[in-house]
């Protein structure tokens, strides 16, 4: 039997990269693999070991890429890590840079980032499947997080790898694109020699083309088993995860004394946003009243995140638009900070730009001051407030851990605690459950439901998964793509 990748008694040389037990794992030709496990379980450490990033103490990783002529890992293995599937902007831009049309020339066009390929038929097929043709002349910084994923997948598949490893590849993709991607991967696995390895936090749907599953828990690599065998033991969380005690604590939080009194929280009046010839939003009318809970949906690139960037005062074009927040017309003299202190916000753009080497509790605390980093010393009361919300999200034990050392799911929970920490009037959650395992998805959904059950709380939430929406959604807005 040909083993494309094999590790025997694998122990990383560096103690920080070691699993709790030596790794015993082999991927055979013809197998398609899913590596599954909860947030912080060690999935990424396992993958980095498999691709040779972490040298081993004794036996090195064994590879057999035949029938390919090259035996080199970097020519045969492609790994789209979480931050890549999230959308790498190919540059170190600041958080609001996506919305600043004056700086577009600092970023390349999509067509400049796509590799050449001799297989024109394959290229045209990928372009058609992921709608790449319409993106070719866009600056990469203007792409939505879903469009960025499509680009990253296309770039990788054009290189024709022997082994393709993808971390949570379906997150942020609309339902139609998820179906397209799954069908494409199924066809590739059946008709080519490509081995596909999916790294999944959510295990409610493991694609049918997957033949085997490797469970990872508490930094222990479990035995490879068939997908059918795993689905017999797969955990599920249909019931609430948030304890009644924690729910009561949220419900009994005292009201803020400085809340703004306004019946209309958001009022858009024929709002149009354009970048050059490209229209993102066209003559949008939208009103959100205090206490309403909105689900915002639409296909990738329809303008959902752009709309929310206006509300959160991150988009310079907001000053040229006719809209009001909390009853105040935008541009009438209020400062950005007066707006932000009443809004809790998390988004893919925020997660991607948060590259701060700070203790997790300081990341949470930055939400009190509406900064990306922490630039003010916290009072003892504020520190306690931050740890209170970290306890709600089950991450109090991570308070002093460096944010960048956390798994992507743990980072997302920290950023969610940051959004809630100042008890905002308006909660804006742009795909908040990205990268979370099944238990944490249910926990965050429970927290949102409890928080939004309090008087005067208004919610706008974006998700491509209907089951992620809290039960107290009252209104819906669906955006259609303009051209």
C-alpha positions as CSV (number, residue, x, y, z in Angstrom):
1,X,0.0,0.0,0.0
2,X,1.3,3.4,-0.9
3,X,1.3,5.9,2.0
4,X,1.5,9.4,0.7
5,X,2.2,10.8,4.2
6,X,3.3,8.7,7.2
7,X,4.4,9.5,10.7
8,X,5.7,6.9,13.2
9,X,6.4,7.8,16.8
10,X,6.3,11.5,15.8
11,X,7.5,13.9,18.5
12,X,8.3,17.5,17.6
13,X,11.7,18.7,18.7
14,X,10.4,22.0,20.1
15,X,8.3,21.4,23.3
16,X,5.8,24.1,22.3
17,X,4.8,22.2,19.2
18,X,4.5,18.8,20.7
19,X,1.3,16.8,20.9
20,X,0.7,15.1,24.3
21,X,1.3,11.7,22.7
22,X,3.6,10.6,19.8
23,X,1.9,10.8,16.5
24,X,1.1,7.6,14.7
25,X,-0.6,8.3,11.4
26,X,-0.6,7.3,7.8
27,X,-2.6,8.6,4.8
28,X,-2.9,6.1,2.0
29,X,-3.3,6.7,-1.7
30,X,-7.0,6.9,-2.6
31,X,-8.0,8.2,0.9
32,X,-9.6,11.6,1.4
33,X,-9.2,12.8,5.0
34,X,-11.0,15.1,7.4
35,X,-9.0,16.2,10.6
36,X,-11.6,17.2,13.1
37,X,-11.6,18.4,16.7
38,X,-12.7,21.3,19.0
39,X,-11.1,24.7,19.1
40,X,-7.6,24.6,20.7
41,X,-7.4,20.8,20.4
42,X,-4.2,20.7,18.3
43,X,-5.4,20.3,14.8
44,X,-3.1,23.0,13.4
45,X,-0.1,21.6,15.3
46,X,-0.9,18.2,13.7
47,X,-1.1,19.7,10.2
48,X,2.1,21.6,10.6
49,X,3.8,18.4,11.7
50,X,2.4,16.6,8.7
51,X,3.8,19.1,6.2
52,X,7.2,19.1,7.8
53,X,7.1,22.6,9.4
54,X,8.0,21.2,12.8
55,X,11.1,18.9,12.7
56,X,10.8,15.7,14.7
57,X,13.1,14.2,17.3
58,X,13.7,10.9,15.7
59,X,11.8,9.6,12.7
60,X,11.1,12.3,10.1
61,X,7.8,12.4,8.2
62,X,7.9,10.0,5.2
63,X,6.4,11.1,1.9
64,X,5.6,9.2,-1.3
65,X,4.2,11.5,-3.9
66,X,4.4,9.1,-6.9
67,X,3.4,9.1,-9.7
68,X,4.6,12.7,-9.5
69,X,8.2,13.1,-10.6
70,X,9.1,15.5,-7.8
71,X,9.6,14.3,-4.2
72,X,9.8,17.8,-2.7
73,X,7.1,18.7,-0.2
74,X,6.8,22.3,-1.3
75,X,6.1,21.2,-4.9
76,X,3.5,18.6,-3.9
77,X,1.6,19.9,-0.8
78,X,-0.5,23.1,-0.7
79,X,-1.9,24.2,2.7
80,X,-4.5,26.9,2.8
81,X,-4.4,27.8,6.5
82,X,-7.3,29.5,8.4
83,X,-6.0,33.0,7.9
84,X,-5.6,32.3,4.2
85,X,-9.2,30.9,3.8
86,X,-10.3,33.9,5.7
87,X,-8.8,36.0,2.9
88,X,-5.2,37.2,2.9
89,X,-5.0,40.7,1.4
90,X,-1.4,40.1,0.3
91,X,-0.2,43.0,2.4
92,X,-0.1,44.5,5.8
93,X,-2.9,47.0,5.5
94,X,-4.6,48.5,8.5
95,X,-8.1,47.5,9.5
96,X,-10.1,50.2,7.7
97,X,-8.0,50.2,4.6
98,X,-10.4,48.1,2.6
99,X,-12.9,51.1,2.7
100,X,-10.4,53.8,1.7
101,X,-10.6,54.3,-2.0
102,X,-7.7,56.8,-2.0
103,X,-5.2,53.9,-1.2
104,X,-6.4,51.3,-3.8
105,X,-3.2,51.6,-5.8
106,X,-1.2,50.2,-2.9
107,X,-2.8,46.8,-3.6
108,X,-2.6,44.5,-6.6
109,X,-5.4,43.6,-9.0
110,X,-6.8,40.1,-8.8
111,X,-5.4,39.2,-12.2
112,X,-1.9,40.0,-11.0
113,X,-2.1,37.4,-8.3
114,X,-3.3,34.4,-10.3
115,X,-0.5,32.0,-11.5
116,X,0.0,31.0,-15.1
117,X,-1.1,27.5,-16.1
118,X,-0.7,25.4,-19.3
119,X,-4.1,23.9,-18.8
120,X,-6.4,26.6,-20.2
121,X,-9.5,24.4,-19.9
122,X,-8.9,23.9,-16.2
123,X,-8.3,27.6,-15.7
124,X,-11.5,28.6,-17.5
125,X,-13.5,26.0,-15.5
126,X,-12.2,27.3,-12.2
127,X,-12.8,30.9,-13.3
128,X,-16.4,30.0,-14.2
129,X,-17.1,28.0,-11.0
130,X,-15.9,30.7,-8.7
131,X,-16.9,33.8,-10.7
132,X,-13.3,34.9,-11.0
133,X,-13.7,36.7,-14.4
134,X,-15.8,39.5,-12.8
135,X,-13.1,40.0,-10.2
136,X,-10.0,40.1,-12.4
137,X,-9.8,44.0,-12.5
138,X,-10.7,44.6,-8.9
139,X,-8.1,45.6,-6.4
140,X,-7.7,42.7,-3.9
141,X,-8.4,44.9,-0.9
142,X,-12.0,45.6,-2.2
143,X,-12.9,41.9,-2.3
144,X,-15.4,40.6,0.3
145,X,-14.1,37.9,2.6
146,X,-16.1,35.3,0.6
147,X,-14.6,36.5,-2.7
148,X,-11.1,36.4,-1.1
149,X,-11.7,32.7,-0.3
150,X,-12.7,32.0,-3.8
151,X,-9.5,33.7,-5.1
152,X,-7.3,31.7,-2.7
153,X,-8.9,28.4,-3.7
154,X,-8.5,29.2,-7.4
155,X,-4.8,30.2,-6.9
156,X,-4.1,27.0,-5.1
157,X,-6.0,24.6,-7.5
158,X,-4.3,26.2,-10.5
159,X,-0.9,24.8,-9.2
160,X,-2.2,21.2,-9.4
161,X,-0.9,19.9,-6.1
162,X,-0.7,16.2,-5.1
163,X,-2.0,16.9,-1.6
164,X,-4.3,19.8,-0.8
165,X,-4.9,20.7,2.9
166,X,-7.6,23.2,3.7
167,X,-8.5,24.7,7.0
168,X,-12.3,25.3,7.3
169,X,-12.7,25.9,3.6
170,X,-16.4,26.4,3.6
171,X,-16.6,29.3,6.1
172,X,-17.9,32.6,4.8
173,X,-19.0,31.1,1.5
174,X,-22.7,31.5,0.5
175,X,-24.7,28.3,0.2
176,X,-24.4,28.2,-3.6
177,X,-20.6,28.5,-3.5
178,X,-20.3,25.9,-0.8
179,X,-22.2,23.5,-3.0
180,X,-20.0,24.3,-6.0
181,X,-16.8,23.8,-3.9
182,X,-18.0,20.5,-2.5
183,X,-19.0,19.2,-5.9
184,X,-15.6,20.3,-7.4
185,X,-13.6,18.6,-4.6
186,X,-15.7,15.4,-4.9
187,X,-15.0,15.3,-8.7
188,X,-11.3,16.0,-8.2
189,X,-11.0,13.3,-5.6
190,X,-12.7,10.8,-8.0
191,X,-11.0,11.7,-11.3
192,X,-7.4,12.7,-10.3
193,X,-4.6,11.6,-8.0
194,X,-5.3,14.6,-5.7
195,X,-5.4,13.8,-1.9
196,X,-7.7,16.2,-0.1
197,X,-7.3,16.9,3.7
198,X,-10.0,19.1,5.3
199,X,-9.4,20.5,8.7
200,X,-12.8,21.1,10.2
201,X,-14.0,22.7,13.4
202,X,-17.7,22.2,12.6
203,X,-18.5,18.6,12.2
204,X,-22.2,18.7,11.5
205,X,-21.5,18.2,7.8
206,X,-18.5,16.2,6.6
207,X,-18.6,16.0,2.8
208,X,-19.5,12.6,1.3
209,X,-16.2,12.3,-0.7
210,X,-14.3,12.1,2.6
211,X,-13.4,8.5,3.3
212,X,-11.6,8.7,6.6
213,X,-11.6,11.0,9.7
214,X,-8.8,11.7,12.2
215,X,-10.2,13.1,15.5
216,X,-7.9,15.4,17.6
217,X,-8.7,16.2,21.2
218,X,-6.6,17.8,24.0
219,X,-3.6,17.7,21.7
220,X,-3.8,14.0,21.1
221,X,-4.0,12.6,17.6
222,X,-6.7,9.8,17.6
223,X,-6.8,6.8,15.3
224,X,-7.9,7.2,11.8
225,X,-11.3,5.8,11.2
226,X,-13.8,5.6,8.4
227,X,-16.2,8.5,8.0
228,X,-19.2,6.2,8.7
229,X,-17.6,5.0,11.9
230,X,-16.9,8.6,13.0
231,X,-20.5,9.7,12.3
232,X,-21.7,7.1,14.7
233,X,-19.8,8.8,17.6
234,X,-19.8,12.4,16.4
235,X,-20.9,14.8,19.2
236,X,-23.8,17.1,18.7
237,X,-25.1,20.1,20.7
238,X,-28.9,20.4,20.1
239,X,-29.5,21.7,23.6
240,X,-28.3,25.0,25.1
241,X,-24.7,25.1,26.2
242,X,-24.8,28.3,28.2
243,X,-25.6,27.4,31.8
244,X,-28.7,28.8,33.5
245,X,-26.5,30.6,36.0
246,X,-24.5,32.4,33.2
247,X,-27.7,33.2,31.3
248,X,-29.2,34.8,34.5
249,X,-26.0,36.8,35.0
250,X,-26.3,38.3,31.5
251,X,-30.0,39.0,31.9
252,X,-29.4,40.8,35.2
253,X,-26.7,43.1,34.0
254,X,-27.6,46.7,34.9
255,X,-28.6,49.1,32.1
256,X,-26.0,51.6,31.0
257,X,-26.7,55.1,32.2
258,X,-25.3,56.8,29.0
259,X,-27.4,54.9,26.4
260,X,-28.7,57.1,23.6
261,X,-32.4,57.6,23.5
262,X,-33.6,57.1,19.9
263,X,-36.5,55.1,18.4
264,X,-34.5,54.8,15.1
265,X,-31.1,53.2,15.6
266,X,-30.2,53.1,11.9
267,X,-31.8,55.0,9.0
268,X,-30.4,54.7,5.5
269,X,-31.9,56.9,2.8
270,X,-31.1,56.0,-0.8
271,X,-27.5,55.2,0.2
272,X,-25.1,54.4,-2.7
273,X,-21.5,53.3,-2.3
274,X,-19.2,53.0,-5.3
275,X,-15.5,52.5,-6.0
276,X,-14.7,53.8,-9.4
277,X,-17.2,52.2,-11.8
278,X,-18.1,49.5,-9.4
279,X,-21.4,50.0,-7.4
280,X,-21.5,48.1,-4.1
281,X,-24.7,49.5,-2.7
282,X,-27.3,51.2,-4.8
283,X,-30.0,53.6,-3.4
284,X,-30.5,51.5,-0.3
285,X,-33.3,52.4,2.1
286,X,-33.2,50.7,5.4
287,X,-34.5,51.5,8.9
288,X,-33.6,49.6,12.1
289,X,-35.7,50.5,15.2
290,X,-34.5,50.1,18.8
291,X,-34.9,46.6,20.0
292,X,-35.1,45.0,16.6
293,X,-33.0,42.0,15.7
294,X,-32.0,41.8,12.0
295,X,-30.5,39.0,10.0
296,X,-28.5,40.4,7.1
297,X,-27.8,38.0,4.2
298,X,-26.9,37.9,0.5
299,X,-24.4,36.3,-1.8
300,X,-20.6,36.9,-1.5
301,X,-19.8,40.4,-2.7
302,X,-23.3,41.8,-2.3
303,X,-22.1,44.5,0.1
304,X,-23.0,43.2,3.5
305,X,-19.7,44.1,5.1
306,X,-19.6,47.5,3.3
307,X,-23.0,48.3,4.7
308,X,-21.8,47.5,8.2
309,X,-18.6,49.5,7.8
310,X,-20.8,52.6,7.3
311,X,-22.7,51.9,10.5
312,X,-19.4,51.4,12.5
313,X,-17.9,54.6,11.1
314,X,-15.0,52.7,9.4
315,X,-15.9,53.8,5.9
316,X,-14.9,57.3,4.8
317,X,-17.8,57.4,2.3
318,X,-20.2,57.4,5.2
319,X,-19.8,61.2,5.4
320,X,-21.2,61.6,1.8
321,X,-24.2,59.4,2.5
322,X,-27.6,60.3,3.8
323,X,-28.1,58.2,6.9
324,X,-28.6,58.6,10.7
325,X,-27.4,56.6,13.7
326,X,-29.3,56.8,17.0
327,X,-31.3,59.6,15.5
328,X,-28.3,61.7,14.6
329,X,-27.6,62.5,11.0
330,X,-24.1,61.3,10.0
331,X,-21.7,64.1,9.6
332,X,-23.6,66.5,11.8
333,X,-20.7,67.0,14.2
334,X,-20.6,63.8,16.2
335,X,-17.2,62.1,16.5
336,X,-16.4,58.6,15.4
337,X,-15.7,57.7,19.0
338,X,-19.1,59.0,20.2
339,X,-20.7,56.5,17.7
340,X,-18.4,53.6,18.4
341,X,-18.9,53.6,22.2
342,X,-22.5,52.4,21.7
343,X,-21.6,49.7,19.2
344,X,-20.1,46.2,19.7
345,X,-18.6,44.8,16.6
346,X,-16.8,41.7,15.2
347,X,-16.1,40.8,11.6
348,X,-13.8,38.8,9.3
349,X,-11.9,42.0,8.5
350,X,-11.4,42.7,12.2
351,X,-10.1,39.1,12.8
352,X,-7.8,39.2,9.8
353,X,-6.2,42.5,10.9
354,X,-5.8,41.7,14.6
355,X,-2.2,40.8,14.7
356,X,-1.5,42.0,18.2
357,X,1.0,40.2,20.4
358,X,-0.9,41.0,23.6
359,X,-2.4,39.0,26.4
360,X,-5.9,37.9,25.5
361,X,-7.5,39.9,28.3
362,X,-5.9,43.1,26.8
363,X,-7.5,42.3,23.5
364,X,-10.9,42.1,25.2
365,X,-10.1,45.4,27.1
366,X,-9.4,47.2,23.8
367,X,-13.2,47.0,23.2
368,X,-13.7,49.3,26.1
369,X,-11.7,52.0,24.3
370,X,-12.6,51.1,20.6
371,X,-9.0,50.6,19.7
372,X,-7.3,47.8,17.8
373,X,-4.6,47.6,20.4
374,X,-4.6,48.6,24.1
375,X,-3.4,52.1,24.6
376,X,-4.9,52.9,28.0
377,X,-4.2,51.3,31.4
378,X,-7.3,49.5,32.7
379,X,-8.8,50.1,36.1
380,X,-9.3,47.2,38.4
381,X,-13.0,47.4,37.7
382,X,-12.4,47.3,33.9
383,X,-10.1,44.3,34.3
384,X,-12.8,42.5,36.2
385,X,-15.3,43.4,33.6
386,X,-13.1,41.9,30.8
387,X,-12.5,38.6,32.8
388,X,-16.3,38.4,33.5
389,X,-17.0,38.3,29.8
390,X,-14.2,35.9,29.1
391,X,-15.8,33.6,31.7
392,X,-19.1,33.9,29.9
393,X,-17.4,32.7,26.7
394,X,-15.5,29.9,28.5
395,X,-12.1,31.4,27.9
396,X,-11.1,32.9,31.3
397,X,-8.2,30.4,31.4
398,X,-6.7,32.1,28.3
399,X,-6.6,35.6,29.9
400,X,-2.8,35.9,30.1
401,X,-2.1,33.9,26.9
402,X,-0.6,35.7,24.0
403,X,-3.4,36.3,21.5
404,X,-1.3,35.2,18.5
405,X,-0.5,31.9,20.2
406,X,-4.2,31.0,20.4
407,X,-6.0,28.8,17.9
408,X,-8.2,30.6,15.3
409,X,-11.4,29.5,17.2
410,X,-10.0,30.8,20.5
411,X,-9.1,34.1,18.9
412,X,-12.6,34.4,17.6
413,X,-14.0,33.9,21.2
414,X,-11.7,36.6,22.5
415,X,-12.9,39.0,19.8
416,X,-16.5,38.2,20.6
417,X,-15.8,39.0,24.3
418,X,-14.3,42.3,23.1
419,X,-17.6,43.1,21.2
420,X,-19.7,42.5,24.3
421,X,-17.5,43.9,27.0
422,X,-18.9,47.4,27.0
423,X,-22.5,46.2,27.0
424,X,-23.3,48.0,23.7
425,X,-26.7,49.2,22.6
426,X,-26.2,48.0,19.1
427,X,-24.5,44.7,18.5
428,X,-23.1,44.1,14.9
429,X,-21.9,40.6,14.3
430,X,-20.5,39.9,10.9
431,X,-20.2,36.1,10.6
432,X,-19.4,35.7,14.3
433,X,-19.3,31.9,14.4
434,X,-16.5,31.5,11.8
435,X,-14.0,28.8,12.8
436,X,-15.9,27.7,16.0
437,X,-16.5,24.1,16.8
438,X,-20.0,22.8,17.3
439,X,-20.1,23.4,21.1
440,X,-18.8,26.9,20.8
441,X,-21.2,27.7,18.0
442,X,-24.0,26.8,20.3
443,X,-22.5,28.6,23.2
444,X,-22.1,31.9,21.3
445,X,-25.6,31.5,19.9
446,X,-26.9,31.1,23.5
447,X,-25.0,34.2,24.6
448,X,-26.4,36.3,21.8
449,X,-29.9,35.2,22.5
450,X,-29.6,36.0,26.2
451,X,-27.9,39.4,25.6
452,X,-30.5,40.4,23.1
453,X,-33.4,39.5,25.4
454,X,-32.5,42.5,27.5
455,X,-34.6,45.7,26.9
456,X,-33.3,48.1,24.3
457,X,-30.7,45.9,22.7
458,X,-30.5,46.0,18.9
459,X,-28.8,43.3,16.8
460,X,-27.6,43.1,13.2
461,X,-26.1,39.7,12.3
462,X,-24.6,38.4,9.1
463,X,-24.3,34.7,8.5
464,X,-24.5,32.3,5.6
465,X,-25.9,29.5,7.9
466,X,-29.5,29.8,8.8
467,X,-29.0,27.6,11.9
468,X,-26.5,30.1,13.4
469,X,-29.2,32.8,13.8
470,X,-30.5,33.3,17.3
471,X,-34.1,32.5,18.0
472,X,-35.1,36.2,18.6
473,X,-34.5,37.4,15.1
474,X,-37.4,39.8,14.2
475,X,-36.4,41.2,10.7
476,X,-34.5,40.2,7.6
477,X,-32.6,42.1,4.9
478,X,-31.3,40.3,1.8
479,X,-28.8,42.2,-0.4
480,X,-28.4,41.4,-4.1
481,X,-25.1,41.8,-5.9
482,X,-24.8,44.8,-8.2
483,X,-23.2,43.6,-11.5
